[in-house]
């Protein structure tokens, strides 16, 4: 639920008639704050969670808005409010127990002002990896950024979860390059990514 403060009347009012998102009694949305992008739109991403257990996070999702009231998907198609898992845009359908954590999903922008989503999930071998997703002409392109072997963070539980891994938001560096910070038990640092591929530059 969002409220807006009116300076003239010194009073608060509800920005929208109802909630932006609804889990319809079956789940909750864990969203970033709306972030104003270089394109003049507000961007938001979130994960759905089925239970208080953070391992039940799933389905990385995205929406954008020009006024924080009327929302669309990345194709510009209007989204009826409240957004549900059936009506919203799922960027990456990560399953429950798939390595998606609500505190490690970030929104940044490349040199062209396009939103780039960064997060982690388990790869086909079961190892935890950092991924980046960007909207292209035909939909979202998802790229594995890290290449960690034999490492898996098996997080679970409710409340505050200790952060064994962190992933930052991409930052534009110019010259077709992006930076992306990370930390995990075997080290930390900043990748320099090729903007075209979203992969680390050797």
C-alpha positions in Angstrom: 0.0 0.0 0.0 1.3 3.4 -0.9 0.4 6.8 0.6 1.3 10.3 -0.7 1.8 13.4 1.4 0.1 16.6 0.2 2.2 19.6 1.3 -0.6 22.1 0.7 -3.1 20.4 3.0 -0.4 18.9 5.3 -2.3 15.6 5.1 -1.7 12.0 3.8 -4.0 10.2 1.3 -3.9 6.8 -0.2 -2.2 6.9 -3.6 -4.2 4.0 -5.1 -7.6 2.6 -4.2 -6.0 -0.7 -3.2 -2.8 -2.6 -2.9 -0.3 -2.7 -5.8 0.2 -6.4 -5.4 -1.9 -9.3 -3.9 -0.9 -12.8 -3.1 -4.6 -13.6 -2.8 -4.1 -15.2 0.5 -1.6 -17.8 -0.8 1.6 -15.8 -0.9 3.2 -12.4 -0.4 5.2 -10.1 -2.6 8.6 -8.9 -1.4 9.3 -5.9 -3.5 12.1 -3.3 -4.0 11.1 0.3 -3.6 10.0 2.0 -6.9 13.1 3.3 -8.5 13.1 6.3 -10.9 15.1 5.3 -14.0 16.9 7.3 -16.6 13.9 6.9 -18.8 11.7 8.8 -16.5 9.7 5.7 -15.4 9.5 4.1 -12.0 10.7 0.5 -12.0 10.0 -2.2 -9.4 10.9 -5.9 -9.0 9.8 -8.5 -6.5 9.8 -12.1 -5.6 6.8 -14.1 -4.3 7.0 -16.1 -1.1 4.6 -18.8 -0.1 5.4 -19.1 3.7 7.5 -17.4 6.4 10.3 -19.7 5.3 12.6 -17.7 3.0 13.4 -20.8 1.0 9.8 -20.6 -0.4 10.7 -17.5 -2.5 9.9 -17.9 -6.2 9.2 -16.2 -9.5 11.3 -13.0 -10.0 8.8 -10.4 -11.3 8.9 -6.9 -12.8 6.7 -3.8 -13.5 7.1 -0.2 -14.4 5.1 3.0 -14.1 5.2 6.7 -15.2 3.1 7.9 -12.2 3.2 5.2 -9.5 -0.5 4.7 -10.1 -0.8 3.1 -13.6 1.5 0.1 -14.1 2.6 -1.9 -17.1 4.8 -4.8 -17.9 8.1 -4.4 -19.8 6.2 -4.6 -23.1 4.1 -1.6 -22.1 0.9 -3.6 -21.6 -1.3 -2.3 -18.7 -1.5 -4.3 -15.6 -4.8 -4.4 -13.7 -4.3 -3.8 -10.0 -3.6 -5.5 -7.7 -1.0 -7.4 -9.6 -1.1 -11.2 -8.9 1.2 -14.0 -9.9 -1.1 -14.8 -12.7 -1.4 -11.3 -14.1 2.1 -10.0 -13.5 5.2 -10.3 -15.6 7.6 -13.1 -14.5 11.1 -12.4 -15.5 12.6 -15.7 -14.3 10.3 -18.5 -13.0 12.6 -19.7 -10.3 10.8 -22.4 -8.3 10.4 -22.7 -4.5 13.7 -23.9 -3.0 15.4 -22.6 -6.2 17.9 -20.3 -4.5 16.0 -17.0 -4.9 16.2 -14.7 -1.8 14.1 -11.6 -1.3 17.0 -9.6 0.2 19.3 -10.3 -2.8 17.4 -8.9 -5.8 18.6 -5.6 -7.2 17.7 -3.2 -9.9 20.3 -1.2 -11.8 20.5 0.4 -15.3 23.0 0.0 -18.1 24.6 2.8 -20.1 21.6 3.0 -22.4 19.2 3.4 -19.4 17.8 -0.1 -19.7 16.9 -1.8 -16.4 19.1 -4.8 -15.4 17.9 -7.1 -12.7 20.6 -9.0 -10.6 19.9 -11.9 -8.2 21.0 -15.4 -7.3 19.6 -18.9 -7.8 20.8 -22.4 -8.1 22.2 -23.6 -11.4 21.6 -27.0 -13.0 24.3 -28.6 -10.8 22.8 -27.2 -7.7 25.5 -24.5 -7.1 24.5 -21.0 -6.2 25.2 -18.4 -9.0 24.7 -14.7 -9.7 22.5 -13.9 -12.6 21.6 -10.7 -14.6 18.4 -10.2 -16.6 17.7 -7.5 -19.2 14.7 -6.9 -21.4 15.4 -7.3 -25.1 13.4 -7.0 -28.2 11.8 -10.4 -27.8 11.7 -10.7 -24.0 14.1 -11.1 -21.1 17.6 -12.4 -21.6 19.0 -14.1 -18.5 22.8 -14.5 -18.1 24.8 -16.4 -15.6 27.4 -14.0 -14.4 29.4 -16.0 -11.8 31.1 -19.3 -12.3 31.2 -20.7 -8.8 31.9 -24.5 -8.5 30.9 -26.6 -5.5 29.3 -23.7 -3.6 25.7 -23.8 -2.4 24.1 -21.6 0.2 21.2 -23.6 1.6 19.3 -20.8 3.3 16.0 -21.2 5.1 13.9 -19.9 8.0 11.9 -16.8 8.9 12.9 -13.5 10.4 16.2 -11.9 9.6 18.5 -14.2 7.7 22.2 -13.8 7.9 23.6 -12.7 4.6 26.2 -15.2 3.4 26.0 -13.8 -0.1 25.3 -10.3 -1.4 24.8 -9.1 -4.9 24.8 -5.4 -5.9 23.0 -3.5 -8.6 24.8 -2.9 -11.9 26.3 0.5 -12.4 27.1 2.1 -15.8 30.8 2.8 -16.4 30.6 4.1 -20.0 32.5 2.6 -22.9 30.1 -0.3 -23.1 31.0 -1.5 -19.6 29.1 -2.1 -16.3 30.2 -2.8 -12.8 28.6 -5.4 -10.4 29.7 -5.9 -6.9 29.4 -9.2 -5.0 30.4 -11.0 -1.9 30.3 -14.7 -0.9 32.3 -16.9 1.6 35.1 -17.5 -0.9 35.7 -13.9 -1.8 34.3 -10.5 -2.8 34.9 -8.0 -5.5 33.5 -6.2 -8.5 33.0 -7.6 -11.9 33.3 -5.4 -15.0 30.7 -6.6 -17.4 30.5 -6.3 -21.1 27.3 -4.4 -21.7 26.3 -6.4 -24.8 26.6 -9.8 -23.1 26.3 -9.0 -19.4 29.3 -11.3 -18.9 32.5 -10.5 -17.0 35.3 -9.1 -19.1 38.4 -11.3 -18.6 
